[in-house]
Amino acid sequence: MSFFKKLKEKFTTQTDSVSEKFKEGLTKTRDSFAGKVNDLVARYRKVDEEFFEELEEILISADVGFETVMELIDELKMEVKRRNISDTKEVQAVISEKLVEIYNSDDEGSSTLNLQKDALTVILFVGVNGVGKTTTIGKLAHKFKSEGKSVLLAAGDTFRAGAIEQLEVWGERVGVEVIKQGEGSDPAAVMYDAVQSAKARKTDILICDTAGRLQNKVNLMKELEKVKRVIEREIPGAPHEVLLALDATTGQNALIQAKTFKEATNVSGIVLTKLDGTAKGGIVLAIRNELKIPVKFVGLGEKMDDLQEFDAEKYVYGLFADVIEQEA
């Protein structure tokens, strides 16, 4: 059974609202990336060097990342030779199979959140201003609340004008309290208050916002280290997750941000926002393969429940849905 047939069996024979969200959220990337692959397959009757060269260009234009593309093309060539594939149509399914393999091949970090059982889980959010960090925190708080968990938010971005108020608006919207101090106050002091409040109330999850300044890496590092030190002093082993919010529409710039934050703090996962707003959704693979950081959540739309846990198979289904659904 081809990989496309397996995905069709998995996601189209039953009503799967999450796979549908991936399909809808990846429309722009699918129309661009999968559309170009379809055209390529239609134009070439045999799998040759020219076919692979054009495929290489398509993958790079989708922001899959140069290193990842080279690796993928090499693996595709080997697989085509091993399976003795001559029909270009068969290559589509092999591409999708290899994309999932590339994402899942590295054991460094899991795509699932490290939630503590019967104890407080502290999640620290980092990321530059304008990537949708506060919105993501609000949506994640909503997700946890809808699962029956108690949640507190910590307004640790005390530098950006309006950041505390923005988080408070989300807190009111999802019915979650925000622990805050005044604008310009010490973020570490806010974290201390938030941890004490969460412990006193036996809260399940504390989500902490941080400032999104990236002008000076040294200052960023010092600030994040201080915040983490305060949290760890009060709860050994915390924060249990350090999630970096990245805007998918910024493409390779998101990769540069991820490298900087990885150097500044121990990022355990990526939340890729606005994936529905870009035709270059291949950035998911570049981040995972080149930085060895798992993508834990993706933003697939504006609605409250459009923040979804990342799943490599659902992602590939979203990329190739039109072809998969035509499979016999």
C-alpha positions, -999 to 999 in steps of 0.1 A, spaced: 0 0 0 14 34 -10 20 61 16 -8 82 1 -33 53 4 -23 49 41 -29 86 47 -62 85 28 -73 55 49 -63 73 81 -77 107 75 -105 106 49 -125 74 58 -134 89 91 -145 124 102 -113 139 116 -118 176 125 -81 180 133 -68 167 99 -94 190 83 -79 219 101 -45 210 88 -60 207 53 -77 242 55 -48 258 73 -22 247 47 -43 258 17 -18 285 6 12 262 9 -6 233 -8 -18 255 -37 18 267 -41 40 237 -32 18 207 -41 5 226 -71 40 230 -85 49 194 -77 17 183 -96 28 204 -126 63 189 -124 49 154 -124 26 162 -153 54 176 -174 79 148 -169 73 112 -180 105 98 -164 124 105 -132 157 119 -143 183 145 -132 163 174 -146 132 163 -127 152 163 -94 167 197 -102 133 213 -107 120 195 -75 149 210 -56 139 245 -67 103 239 -57 113 227 -22 137 256 -17 110 281 -27 87 265 -1 113 274 26 121 238 34 157 250 39 188 244 17 203 217 40 170 198 44 164 200 6 198 185 -2 193 157 23 157 151 10 168 150 -27 196 125 -19 172 103 0 147 105 -28 172 95 -55 183 65 -34 147 55 -28 137 58 -65 167 36 -74 160 11 -47 123 7 -57 131 10 -94 105 38 -98 103 53 -133 68 69 -132 70 104 -118 35 101 -102 49 75 -78 75 100 -66 48 122 -50 40 96 -25 77 89 -18 82 127 -12 54 128 14 68 97 31 103 112 33 89 145 47 74 126 76 106 105 80 127 137 81 105 152 107 104 121 129 139 109 124 155 129 152 149 118 188 159 151 203 127 163 220 91 152 216 63 170 199 41 164 230 43 188 260 61 178 291 31 182 315 37 172 351 13 147 366 -4 159 398 20 189 401 24 224 387 36 226 351 54 259 342 56 269 306 78 298 296 70 316 264 98 335 244 98 352 211 101 386 194 73 412 194 47 408 167 49 370 161 16 364 179 30 353 212 3 368 234 -25 355 212 -8 320 213 -6 321 251 -44 330 252 -53 301 229 -31 277 248 -48 287 280 -82 281 264 -71 247 252 -59 237 287 -91 251 303 -113 232 279 -94 200 290 -105 207 326 -71 221 338 -67 251 360 -45 278 345 -27 310 355 -9 336 333 21 356 343 26 390 326 64 390 324 66 413 293 68 444 314 87 465 287 64 467 257 37 493 261 3 476 263 17 440 266 3 435 301 -31 449 290 -31 427 259 -25 396 281 -53 407 305 -77 409 276 -69 373 267 -72 363 303 -107 378 305 -117 362 272 -107 327 283 -116 331 320 -80 329 334 -64 352 359 -33 372 351 -6 378 377 10 412 369 29 442 382 33 477 367 49 484 334 87 486 337 88 464 367 113 435 371 101 404 351 117 381 376 96 396 404 65 390 384 75 354 379 81 350 416 46 363 424 31 341 398 48 309 410 37 317 446 1 322 435 1 291 414 15 270 442 -9 284 468 -39 277 445 -27 243 435 -29 254 398 -22 228 371 -5 251 346 13 284 348 20 301 314 46 329 316 50 356 290 84 373 285 97 404 268 103 401 230 134 422 226 161 409 203 183 439 198 209 428 222 215 390 226 235 395 257 207 414 275 182 388 262 203 360 276 208 376 310 171 385 313 159 350 304 185 334 327 173 355 356 137 346 350 145 309 347 166 310 378 138 325 399 113 299 386 138 270 391 146 282 426 109 280 436 101 248 416 131 225 410 131 213 374 110 242 361 103 256 336 91 223 322 88 238 287 104 268 270 83 275 239 95 298 212 68 316 192 77 321 155 57 337 127 56 312 98 50 341 73 86 354 80 102 323 65 139 321 68 139 351 93 120 328 117 149 303 114 174 331 123 153 340 153 151 304 164 189 301 162 193 332 184 169 321 210 183 286 210 217 302 219 201 324 246 180 298 263 172 261 263 142 261 239 123 229 242 97 235 214 84 258 187 50 272 183 47 282 147 20 309 143 2 320 112 10 289 92 -23 294 74 -11 328 62 20 316 42 26 297 10 60 287 25 49 261 51 81 241 45 97 261 72 83 235 96 108 210 82 137 234 81 133 243 118 130 206 129 158 193 107 184 221 110 178 232 146 167 198 161 139 216 179 104 199 177 74 220 165 49 215 192 20 236 180 9 253 148 -15 282 143 -39 272 115 -64 301 117 -79 330 137 -104 310 158 -97 300 194 -93 263 186 -71 268 156 -40 264 176 -33 227 171 -7 202 183 17 195 155 15 161 138 39 153 109 14 130 91 -15 155 94 9 181 81 18 160 50 -19 152 45 -26 190 45 2 195 19 -10 168 -4 -47 165 5 -60 170 -31 -38 142 -45 -44 119 -15 -82 122 -18 -80 112 -55 -61 79 -46 -80 48 -57 
